Amino acid sequence: MRRIFVMGLALCGMLLPQRADAQLTGVINRLFDYGDCGVALCLSTDASPGHGNHFIPALQANASNVFDFIGGSIANSVASFPIASATSGVTFEFDAAGLPVERRISAGPVFAERAQTLGRGRLHVGANVSGLSFRSVRGVDMSDLEFTFTHTPGADDVVGDIQFENDLIVVQAELELDLYAANFFASYGVTDNIDVSVSVPFLHASLWGQTFAQVQVFGNPAQPAHNFGTTDPRLDATSEASGSASGIGDVAARVKMNVFRDQLRGAAVLAEVRLPTGSEEDFLGAGETQIRLMGIASARYGNFTPHVNAGFWMWPGSEQGNSVLATVGFDQLVTPSVTFSGDIISRIQVGDGLSVPAPVEVVGRGFVNPTNIPAMKDHQVDAAVGLKFAPLPFLNLAANVLVPLNQGGMRPSAAWTLGLEYHR
C-alpha cells in the first residue's frame, strides 16, 4: 500500500510542473489584443484617428458570449469528465447464518457504478491518470474558429447608417487546450450497505492560441477609416499567446447506499458533491459547487454484469450545467484476472446553457453572424471501453478510452485513462 501511495505522488509530481501563467483566461484575452491602447480589439488611434475604440463596445457587449463562452465551455468540459468508479472487484454475500461471505467477481467498470457496496470496514483506494486534448467546440474544429465584430452603433442605435460603420473586424482563431489529470480516490465501507468516498484531482492545463484579424472595409479600401498599426497602418494583424497552469481540481465527496440486493441483482443510490476547489480562471475547476444524485441498478448473470445509472447533475449557482445523467453498460470477466467493460455515458443538458452572440443587423450588410459556433444545447454522449487486469487478488490495473459520440460542448477526439486500484 505504501509503495502504491509513493508511486502516485511521484506520478503526480511529474505531471504537474510549476505554474507558468497566473490565469489562463488572460491567454484568451491576449489573443484579441492587436492595437496600441492595451485593450482587446483596440485599433491604433494614430492610424485610425477618432476610430480606435469603435469595435471595443461590440466585444464588451458580447464578452459573456465570446471570452466567457470559451472559458465556460472549457470549465464545463473539465467539470463533466467522469471520475473513477467506487466499485471494486470484491463484494460479499450473506450465508444462511446471516454472516457476510467474500465473493470475487469481475473488477467492474472504470467510470460507471454497480449497486454492490464494499462491506463494513473494507477499503478501495487508487489513482488514475487521464489525458485530453480538446479539438472541437460544438462540432467546429478549434483550428477554424471565427468571430466577427461589428462597429459601435451611432446615436440612433443603428449600425451602418454611416458608411464606415459597415466595416467589420473578422477574426480567425486557432486554439489548442491539453489537460492532464491525476486523480486520487478512496472508498470505505462504513456499514455493510453504505460506502463513503472522496476523489482529489490534480490537473495540468496548457493553452495555446493564435488569431488573424482583418478589417473588412465597406467603402473605399484605399482610404479605410479603421486600421491596425501605428507606424505601418494595415488592415490585418496577428496575435499569439500561450500559458499553462497546475493545481488541485474540484474535490468530490460521495456516499453510496445499497437499498436492495440478492445473489443476482442489486439497487443503490449515490449522492456526490463536487466542491469548487479548482481555479476557474486557470480552467482547473468549474468555479461552482455541483451536486450529483444517481440511482444505480445492476445484475449478474454468471460472469456478465450489466448496470444502469440514472440521475441528475445540479449546479446550484447557475443553470448552465444542470443535466440529466444516464449510463448503460456492462462488465465481463473474460479470464480470472481480466475484466472487459463497455459503457455509453450521456449527459443531457436541461439548463439554459452557454449562449453565443445573436446576429447583428448592419444597414449595408444585412444580418452579420458574430461567430461560426452554432447555438445549441451542449448534450454530451460518450462511449467508454476499458480493461482491468488483476495481477494480484488485491490489485487492479485499469485502462480506458473514452470517445465522444456527438458534438455538444468542447470535446476531445478521445480521452485515455490509466489507473491503479487496491482493495482489502
Summary of the structure (lengths in Angstrom):
residues: 424
radius of gyration: 25.8
end to end distance: 10.2
largest distance: 94.2
contacts: 1492
relative contact order: 0.19
helix: 11%
strand: 48%
